[in-house]
């Protein structure tokens, strides 16, 4: 079993300092649309970013394992939230990836690696809403 521990300190208003051992503190607030301070990370940002980075890191495992010549990866991740009878709930996350590989023979291998990453990323598997991954990959 793996345990991940974080701590926070409320500084008043909507200001929170989030920490994890050995890492720099992060100032957190509610989104400005919910009365929070602009320019700070929000729990909603963390959730979307966590899924985005988890898919990449899981894909990198399969890239290394299958010796795929990945040369570039950029992505954009958007999480849609809506009011439901249970309150505000995420409805889905859409992750759009633009990747480049060194050889045309790696295009299909990367597609398979991303499909596996989508399946095995523990964070996308933990949420109760769809996580949609779209990949655009190119080679010379």
KAHUNOR-V168694 format. One record per helix or strand of 2 or more residues. SS is the DSSP state (A for helix, B for strand). FROM is the first residue (numbers start at 1). LEN is the number of residues. If there is no record, write none. Layout:
ss = (SS:SS)
from = (FROM:FROM)
len = (LEN:LEN)
//
This chain:
ss = (B:B:B:A:A:B:B:A:A:B)
from = (7:16:26:32:43:70:87:104:122:130)
len = (4:4:3:3:23:15:15:17:5:10)
//
